[in-house]
Structures are given as C-alpha cells and as structure tokens.
C-alpha cells in the first residue's frame, strides 16, 4: 500500500506520495505518481494498492496516448467520460474473469481544465469516482492523511504552502503507517498549467518538518492540561437544563 495525498489550491493543485513498495517481505523505493499530457495541461495520477494492479491500470488508460485518443484540446471532463469511465470498469471485469478476485486499486487524478480551474477526482477499483473540491488521501495511510489534511487545510491555500503541507503530512504518516515511507514525490500543477516536480533537495528539507512541528504538539498538550473539564461539564449541564425547562414550558 502507500499514502497519496492531494489538495485543490487557490492557484492550482498539489499531489504527493511516499515511495515505499513492499512485496514478499522485500521493500524498495519507486515513484508512484505518473504524469501525462491532457491537451494543454499535465495530468497527474497517484495510485495506491497492489503495484501490479496500478501498473496494469495505467496501461489500460493508455495515459501516454491521450492526445491521440481525445485530441489536443481535450478537457478533464472528456477524459473522465471517454477514458476513465470506460477503461477502469473494463479492466476490473477482465481481472475478475481471469482471477476471480477484486482489484486492489485506488487512484487520485488531477488536472487543470481549459477554464484554468483545478480538477481532482478519487477513483475506486470499479471505475466509480468522486469529484474532490478540497482535499483527499488514499492508501494505507489515508485515514491519518485525511485527518491532518482537514485540520490544516484552508480554501485559499496557495501552492507554495500546500506542497510544504503535503510534504509534512506524507512524512508524518510514515512514522505511524508501516506501509508508507522510504522517500517522497510531490508534483504541483499551477492554474497556468505549468508542472513542477519538487526537487530532491526540497524533499529532504520536508523530511525535517515533523520534528520541527512536534513543538506544536507540546503546546496542544499544555493547553489540554490547563482546561478545567469540570467547568466545561457544568456549562453543558446548565445549558441542557435550560433547554429542558424551555421545552417543558
């Protein structure tokens, strides 16, 4: 498994992934984000699940031939209708008929539409997908990822901060989830449709963020210790009695 996290920004989108791959008690590092071209915009795909399933799904989508399949002015919506909704269900049926088993696969796919608005979808193994308007995470670390994303995200977030936030989250999760880790890959696509792959030096800097942020958790612990729970309970009980009295009247 893995951890892939993504977010919609005010000026584009950011997607990141760890690079840990595990199989037959052996682990290695591999990039899990694939970048293709959809019309005039880069298309970034993050996959979680069994590595072979992810690789085979990419072949069924023929992501390196999208201009040939859809035309050079293709939109993300056209990709969803004409490629994703056709090929992934077909792949799932083929796999089921061959192996009598279900696919271990989930994907996050992001792009910038011709109107320069970022688009992001979360895709299930059967081809069903949900449009994401803020944040999403998939993989074995997705529960932790969703919690951190939703606590730290804001709608007006910019790419420069978002990639730092994604970097922190991906590396924080590897301390909790044994199936995530090794290294990170982060891709940004701006509203101008320009793609940026975060450099190894910047990735190395992001790996230091959990240690730096740990001071914030110390502050949370101190704040919790200072809260007088008895006073909070009294306030709740008073409110409940007031409501009950109002209803009785």
N, C-alpha and C positions, 0 to 999 in steps of 0.2 A: 504494500500500500504506500501511501505518501501523504503529503499535505500540499494542496494547491489553494491559494487564496487570491482573491481579486476584488477590486473595488472600482466603482464609477467615480470619476473626479470631475471637478468643475471645468477642467481643461483637457479631459481625455480619460484614459483608463490605465490601470496598473495590474499586472498579474505576476505572481511569484510562486515558486515551487522549491521544495527540497530536492535533492538528487539521489537519495538513498534507494537502492534496489536490493531486495532480498529474495533468495531462491536456493533451495536445497542446502540450508544452513550456511550459505555463502552470501556476502554482501559486497556491493560495488557501487560506484557512482555513475550516474547517467543523466543527461538532460531530459526533462520531462515536458518542457514547453516546446511546441512546434510553431514555427512562423511561416505563413504562406502569404500569397498576394491575392486579394479580392478586389478586382477593379483597381482603383487608385489608392486603396488602403491596405495596410498589413492586416492579416488575420492571425490572431494568436490563440492556440489551443493548448489547454492544460489537461492532462489525463491522469486519472487515479484508478487503481485496481491492479489486475494481473498485467504484467508488462507485455506479454504476447497479445493479449486482448486489445490493449491500447494501440500497439503497433499495427495489428491487423485492421483495426477500425480506421486508422489513418489511411491505409491502402484503399479501403472501401470508399472513403470520402474523396479520394484522389485529389488531395489538397494542393498538390503541385501543378494541377492542370485546371484550376478553377477558371482562369481566363478563357481557356479553350471550351470549357463546359458551359459557362454562364455569360461569357462576353466581357470585354474590358470595362464596361460601365456597370457591372453587376453591383447590386446592393446586398447588405447583410440579410435583409428580409428575403430576397430572392434565393440566397444561399440556403436559408433555413427551409424554404418551401420546396426548392428543386433538388437539393442535395441532402441535407441533414435528415429531413423527414422521410426521404426515400431510402437512402443507403444504410442508415443505422438500423432501422427495423429489418431490412433485408439481411444485414449482417447477423443480427440477433437470431432470425429464423434459420439461417444457414448453419450457425453454430449449434443451435438447439437440435436440428435434424441430424447433424453429424455426431454430436457428443452427448445428446440427451441431457444437457446441462444449461444453466443460465450463465450469461456473461457476467464477469466481474469487472464492471466498467462504469465510470462516470467521467464527465468532461465539463470544463468551463471553456466557453468560446467567446472571444471578444473582438470587436472591430469598430471602426468609425464609419458611419453611414454617409452617403453623399451630402446629407444636410449638416455634416460635421458634428453630429451628436454621437457620443459613445454608446455602443450596444453590447450587452453581455447576457449570455444565457447559460443556465445549468442544465446539462443533458443527462438523462438516465440511460440505462443499458438498452431499453426498448425503443429509444428514439424520442420519447416524450421530453419536452423541455419547458423550462420556466424562464421568463424574462426577469432579469435582475436589475433593479433600479438603484441599488446602493452597494451592498457587499455580499460575498458568498465564499464558501470554502467547501472543498470535497476531500475525500481520502480518510485515512485512519485518524488523522489529527483534526478533522473538520469540526468536531464538537468544540474543542478548545479554540480553534480558529474563529468560529462564529462568535463565541463569547467575547474574545478580545477585539474582533473587528467591530462588533456592535457597541462595545463600551467606548472605543476610541475613535470611531468614525464620525465625521460631520459632513453634511451635504455640500459644503463649499470648499472641501478639501482640494488642494492642488497636487499635481503630480510630484513636485519636488519633495513634499512632505509625505505623500502617500507611499512612495517607494521606500522611504525610511521606515514607515509604519509596517508595511508588508515585510520588510527585512527583519524587523524586530519580532513580528509575530511568527514567521517561519522558523526563526532560530530559537525563540522561546519554547515553541511546541516540541522541538527535538529533545528538550530536557524532560518531557513528560511522556511522549509517544515514542516507543522503541522502534517503530516502523518508519520514523521520519529522521532526517539528519544528513550526514555526510557533507553537503555543501548546499548552495542556493543558486537559483537562476531567477532573475527578475527582468521583465520586459515591460516597457512603457510605450503607449501609443497616444500621441497628442491629438488634439482636435484638428490640427493642421495635417494629420495623417502621417506624421513622421514617427518612425520607430526608433526607440533607444533601448539597447541592451546594457544593463548595468554592468560596469566593469568589475573584474575580479578584485581590484584594489578596494573599490567601494563596497563590494560584498564582504570583504574581510573586515571592513570597518563596521558593517551592520552586525557582524557576529559579536561585537563587543557591547551592543546595546542592552541585552538582558542584564548584564552585570551593572551597567550604569543606571538602568531603570529600577533595579532592586531597591534603591533608596526610597522610591515612591511607595513600595510595599511596606517599608518600615514606617512611613508616615501613616499609611492606612491602619496598620496595627495599633499605632499610638492613638489615632482618632477613635478607633473602636473601643480601646481600653478606657477612654475618657467618657464615653457615652453612658449616661445613667439610664439603664434599661428600666428600672423601677419607675422613673418619672415618665418614660415613654408609655409604659403599661398603664399608668394612672391616667394619662391623657386619652388613651384609647378607650379605657373603661368609662371615663366621663363622657366621651363622645357617644359611645354605644348607649349609655343610659339616657342621654339627651334624645337620641333617635327613638328609643323605645317609648319614652314619655310622649314625644310628639305623635307617634303612631296611636298610642292609647287614647290620646285626646281627640 
